[in-house]
Amino acid sequence: MDIKREAAAALAHEVKNPLSLIKMNVEQIRDSIDREFEENFNIIEREIEKINRLVTGLGQNMVPIGIKGLINGIITEYDISLKDKNIDFSVTGGEGIYVTGNTDKLNILFFNLIKNSVEAIDKKGEINIDISEADDLVIIDISDTGGGISEKIMDKIGQPYNTGKEGGTGLGLAICTSIVNEHKGSMAFKNTEKGCKAEVKLKK
């Protein structure tokens, strides 16, 4: 095993330890409080399991994925978790449309893109996601009413540490770029009259 793989294996081991403790404590808290928060705990446990799969290298196979179901799952988690914003989500198209990809990584991709749209919206707004097909590609457009991206950073989107957010690192979109490249797809951003649109193209 080379040094990089040894380091990755050691990191995975060290991440799994706190994850196990977090999961144990979440289960204990879950058993002792009101069932009103049941779905919140379901989200926490699903996210812990996603992290666990990523650090252990599981779930790396490329499989057919119903893209609308994947995106609706992310939106559902946001609907439950958002407390201080009033955001209307809508998804159009996508029925029966599949992409070939890694489920965990595509979850990260679209979670980050939707997160950026959520954070761009101050208190109230809309996020519209349109899914369509063209030849052997699936096109996912994510549009928001968050005011758009500064032109100063538009050309450098996807580069680490390039960010328009206060306290941001730009790593989220750098990771998105890496995932899109792994899937041999493309990603582009442009400002609209009301905000920003991210366009992702993935192979069927």
C-alpha positions as CSV (number, residue, x, y, z in Angstrom):
1,M,0.0,0.0,0.0
2,D,1.5,3.4,-1.0
3,I,1.7,6.4,1.3
4,K,-1.4,8.1,-0.1
5,R,-3.6,5.0,0.3
6,E,-2.3,4.5,3.8
7,A,-3.1,8.1,4.7
8,A,-6.6,7.7,3.2
9,A,-7.2,4.5,5.1
10,A,-6.1,6.1,8.3
11,L,-8.3,9.1,7.7
12,A,-11.3,6.8,7.0
13,H,-10.7,4.9,10.2
14,E,-10.4,8.2,12.3
15,V,-13.6,9.6,10.7
16,K,-15.6,6.3,11.4
17,N,-14.8,6.5,15.1
18,P,-16.6,9.9,15.8
19,L,-19.4,8.9,13.4
20,S,-20.1,5.8,15.5
21,L,-20.2,7.9,18.6
22,I,-22.5,10.5,17.0
23,K,-24.8,7.8,15.8
24,M,-25.0,6.2,19.3
25,N,-25.8,9.5,20.9
26,V,-28.4,10.4,18.3
27,E,-30.1,7.1,18.9
28,Q,-30.2,7.7,22.7
29,I,-31.5,11.3,22.3
30,R,-34.1,10.1,19.8
31,D,-35.5,7.6,22.3
32,S,-35.9,10.2,25.0
33,I,-37.6,13.2,23.2
34,D,-40.8,13.9,21.5
35,R,-41.7,12.0,18.3
36,E,-42.3,15.4,16.6
37,F,-38.7,15.4,15.6
38,E,-38.7,11.8,14.2
39,E,-38.1,12.9,10.6
40,N,-35.2,15.1,11.6
41,F,-33.6,12.1,13.2
42,N,-34.2,10.1,10.1
43,I,-32.3,12.8,8.1
44,I,-29.4,12.8,10.5
45,E,-29.1,9.0,10.3
46,R,-29.2,9.0,6.5
47,E,-26.5,11.7,6.3
48,I,-24.3,9.8,8.8
49,E,-24.7,6.7,6.6
50,K,-23.8,8.6,3.5
51,I,-20.6,9.9,5.1
52,N,-19.8,6.4,6.3
53,R,-20.1,5.0,2.8
54,L,-17.9,7.7,1.4
55,V,-15.1,7.3,3.8
56,T,-15.1,3.5,3.5
57,G,-15.2,3.5,-0.2
58,L,-18.5,1.7,-0.5
59,G,-21.2,2.6,-3.0
60,Q,-18.7,3.5,-5.7
61,N,-20.4,1.6,-8.6
62,M,-21.9,3.5,-11.5
63,V,-25.6,2.5,-11.7
64,P,-28.8,3.9,-13.3
65,I,-30.3,6.6,-11.1
66,G,-33.7,8.1,-11.3
67,I,-32.6,11.8,-11.2
68,K,-36.0,13.2,-10.3
69,G,-36.2,10.9,-7.2
70,L,-32.7,11.8,-6.1
71,I,-33.4,15.5,-6.3
72,N,-36.8,15.2,-4.7
73,G,-35.1,13.4,-1.8
74,I,-32.7,16.4,-1.3
75,I,-35.6,18.9,-1.5
76,T,-37.6,16.9,1.1
77,E,-34.7,17.1,3.5
78,Y,-34.5,20.9,3.0
79,D,-38.2,21.3,3.5
80,I,-37.9,19.6,6.9
81,S,-34.7,21.3,7.9
82,L,-35.3,25.0,6.9
83,K,-36.7,27.1,9.7
84,D,-35.7,30.7,8.9
85,K,-36.5,30.9,5.2
86,N,-39.6,30.6,3.1
87,I,-38.5,28.9,-0.1
88,D,-40.8,27.4,-2.7
89,F,-39.2,24.4,-4.5
90,S,-40.5,23.1,-7.8
91,V,-39.3,20.3,-10.0
92,T,-40.5,20.0,-13.6
93,G,-39.8,17.1,-16.0
94,G,-37.7,14.1,-15.2
95,E,-40.3,11.4,-15.2
96,G,-38.6,8.1,-16.2
97,I,-35.3,9.9,-16.9
98,Y,-32.2,8.1,-15.6
99,V,-28.5,9.0,-15.5
100,T,-25.6,6.6,-15.0
101,G,-23.7,7.5,-11.9
102,N,-22.6,7.1,-8.4
103,T,-25.5,7.7,-6.1
104,D,-23.6,9.1,-3.2
105,K,-21.5,11.5,-5.3
106,L,-24.5,12.8,-7.3
107,N,-26.2,13.4,-3.9
108,I,-23.2,15.5,-2.9
109,L,-23.3,17.4,-6.3
110,F,-27.0,18.3,-6.2
111,F,-27.0,18.9,-2.4
112,N,-24.2,21.5,-2.9
113,L,-25.9,23.2,-5.8
114,I,-29.3,23.4,-4.1
115,K,-27.5,24.6,-0.9
116,N,-25.9,27.4,-2.9
117,S,-29.3,28.5,-4.1
118,V,-30.8,28.3,-0.6
119,E,-28.0,30.4,0.8
120,A,-28.3,33.0,-2.0
121,I,-31.9,33.6,-1.0
122,D,-32.4,36.1,1.8
123,K,-35.7,35.2,3.5
124,K,-38.2,34.3,0.8
125,G,-37.7,33.1,-2.8
126,E,-38.0,30.3,-5.3
127,I,-35.8,27.4,-6.5
128,N,-37.0,25.8,-9.7
129,I,-35.4,22.6,-11.1
130,D,-36.0,21.5,-14.6
131,I,-35.0,18.1,-15.9
132,S,-34.9,17.3,-19.6
133,E,-33.2,15.1,-22.2
134,A,-31.2,15.8,-25.3
135,D,-29.7,12.9,-27.3
136,D,-27.6,10.9,-24.8
137,L,-27.6,13.7,-22.2
138,V,-29.8,14.5,-19.2
139,I,-29.9,18.3,-18.5
140,I,-30.6,19.6,-15.0
141,D,-31.2,23.3,-14.7
142,I,-31.4,24.8,-11.2
143,S,-32.7,28.3,-11.1
144,D,-33.1,30.5,-8.1
145,T,-34.2,34.1,-7.2
146,G,-31.2,34.8,-5.1
147,G,-29.8,37.8,-6.9
148,G,-27.1,36.2,-9.0
149,I,-23.3,35.7,-8.8
150,S,-20.8,38.5,-8.8
151,E,-19.2,38.9,-12.3
152,K,-15.8,39.2,-10.5
153,I,-15.9,35.5,-9.6
154,M,-18.0,34.1,-12.4
155,D,-15.1,33.0,-14.6
156,K,-13.4,31.2,-11.7
157,I,-16.3,29.2,-10.4
158,G,-15.3,25.7,-9.5
159,Q,-11.8,26.7,-8.4
160,P,-10.9,26.2,-4.7
161,Y,-11.0,29.3,-2.5
162,N,-12.9,31.3,-5.2
163,T,-16.1,32.3,-3.4
164,G,-18.5,35.2,-3.1
165,K,-19.8,34.1,0.3
166,E,-18.6,35.7,3.5
167,G,-16.5,33.1,5.3
168,G,-16.8,30.7,2.3
169,T,-14.0,28.6,0.9
170,G,-15.2,27.8,-2.6
171,L,-14.6,24.1,-1.9
172,G,-18.2,23.1,-2.4
173,L,-18.2,24.0,-6.1
174,A,-14.7,22.7,-6.5
175,I,-16.0,19.3,-5.3
176,C,-19.1,19.7,-7.6
177,T,-16.7,20.3,-10.6
178,S,-14.7,17.2,-9.7
179,I,-17.8,15.0,-9.4
180,V,-19.2,16.3,-12.8
181,N,-15.8,15.6,-14.4
182,E,-15.7,12.0,-12.9
183,H,-19.1,11.5,-14.6
184,K,-17.8,12.9,-17.9
185,G,-20.5,15.6,-17.7
186,S,-20.4,19.4,-17.8
187,M,-21.6,22.3,-15.5
188,A,-22.1,25.9,-16.3
189,F,-23.5,29.0,-14.5
190,K,-25.2,32.2,-15.7
191,N,-27.0,35.0,-14.1
192,T,-30.7,35.5,-14.9
193,E,-33.1,38.4,-14.3
194,K,-33.9,37.2,-10.8
195,G,-30.9,35.2,-9.7
196,C,-28.7,32.4,-11.0
197,K,-29.0,29.3,-13.1
198,A,-26.8,26.3,-12.8
199,E,-26.9,23.9,-15.7
200,V,-25.6,20.3,-15.3
201,K,-25.3,17.8,-18.2
202,L,-24.8,14.1,-17.4
203,K,-24.7,11.0,-19.5
204,K,-27.7,8.7,-19.5
